[in-house]
Amino acid sequence: MGDRTKENRLTEEAITRLEDEIDASEGMASLSDTEGTVALEEYLESPRCKPDQTV
């Protein structure tokens, strides 16, 4: 009975690690997605980044 519990814990741990690896892989892949982004230089020149000069 104790061995079965240990086997279940090891299986769950292995599944958790594999899920973590998948999540990390998906996260890294999303970093290369540039849809909807702008270059830093373009952002710095945008009105959103400039201080309000109405004062």
C-alpha positions as a Markdown table, in Angstrom:
| # | Residue | x | y | z |
|---|---|---|---|---|
| 1 | Met | 0.0 | 0.0 | 0.0 |
| 2 | Gly | 2.8 | 2.4 | 0.8 |
| 3 | Asp | 4.6 | 1.6 | -2.4 |
| 4 | Arg | 1.5 | 2.5 | -4.4 |
| 5 | Thr | 1.2 | 5.9 | -2.7 |
| 6 | Lys | 4.9 | 6.5 | -3.4 |
| 7 | Glu | 4.3 | 5.5 | -7.1 |
| 8 | Asn | 1.4 | 7.9 | -7.3 |
| 9 | Arg | 3.5 | 10.7 | -5.8 |
| 10 | Leu | 6.3 | 10.1 | -8.3 |
| 11 | Thr | 3.9 | 10.0 | -11.2 |
| 12 | Glu | 2.2 | 13.3 | -10.1 |
| 13 | Glu | 5.6 | 14.9 | -9.7 |
| 14 | Ala | 6.7 | 13.8 | -13.2 |
| 15 | Ile | 3.5 | 15.1 | -14.7 |
| 16 | Thr | 3.9 | 18.4 | -12.8 |
| 17 | Arg | 7.5 | 18.8 | -14.1 |
| 18 | Leu | 6.4 | 18.0 | -17.7 |
| 19 | Glu | 3.6 | 20.6 | -17.4 |
| 20 | Asp | 6.1 | 23.2 | -16.2 |
| 21 | Glu | 8.3 | 22.4 | -19.1 |
| 22 | Ile | 5.4 | 22.9 | -21.5 |
| 23 | Asp | 4.5 | 26.2 | -19.9 |
| 24 | Ala | 8.0 | 27.4 | -20.1 |
| 25 | Ser | 8.2 | 26.4 | -23.8 |
| 26 | Glu | 5.0 | 28.2 | -24.6 |
| 27 | Gly | 6.2 | 31.2 | -22.7 |
| 28 | Met | 9.4 | 31.4 | -24.7 |
| 29 | Ala | 7.5 | 30.9 | -28.0 |
| 30 | Ser | 5.2 | 33.8 | -27.1 |
| 31 | Leu | 8.2 | 36.1 | -26.7 |
| 32 | Ser | 8.9 | 35.8 | -30.5 |
| 33 | Asp | 5.3 | 36.9 | -31.4 |
| 34 | Thr | 5.6 | 40.5 | -32.5 |
| 35 | Glu | 2.0 | 41.0 | -33.6 |
| 36 | Gly | 0.6 | 44.2 | -32.1 |
| 37 | Thr | 3.9 | 45.5 | -30.8 |
| 38 | Val | 6.0 | 48.5 | -31.7 |
| 39 | Ala | 9.7 | 49.1 | -31.7 |
| 40 | Leu | 11.1 | 50.8 | -28.6 |
| 41 | Glu | 12.3 | 53.8 | -30.6 |
| 42 | Glu | 8.8 | 54.2 | -32.1 |
| 43 | Tyr | 7.2 | 54.0 | -28.6 |
| 44 | Leu | 9.6 | 56.6 | -27.1 |
| 45 | Glu | 8.6 | 59.0 | -29.9 |
| 46 | Ser | 4.9 | 58.5 | -29.4 |
| 47 | Pro | 2.7 | 61.0 | -27.5 |
| 48 | Arg | 2.0 | 58.4 | -24.8 |
| 49 | Cys | 5.7 | 58.5 | -23.7 |
| 50 | Lys | 6.2 | 62.2 | -23.9 |
| 51 | Pro | 5.5 | 64.3 | -20.7 |
| 52 | Asp | 2.4 | 66.5 | -20.6 |
| 53 | Gln | 3.6 | 70.0 | -21.4 |
| 54 | Thr | 0.3 | 71.9 | -20.7 |
| 55 | Val | 1.4 | 73.1 | -17.3 |
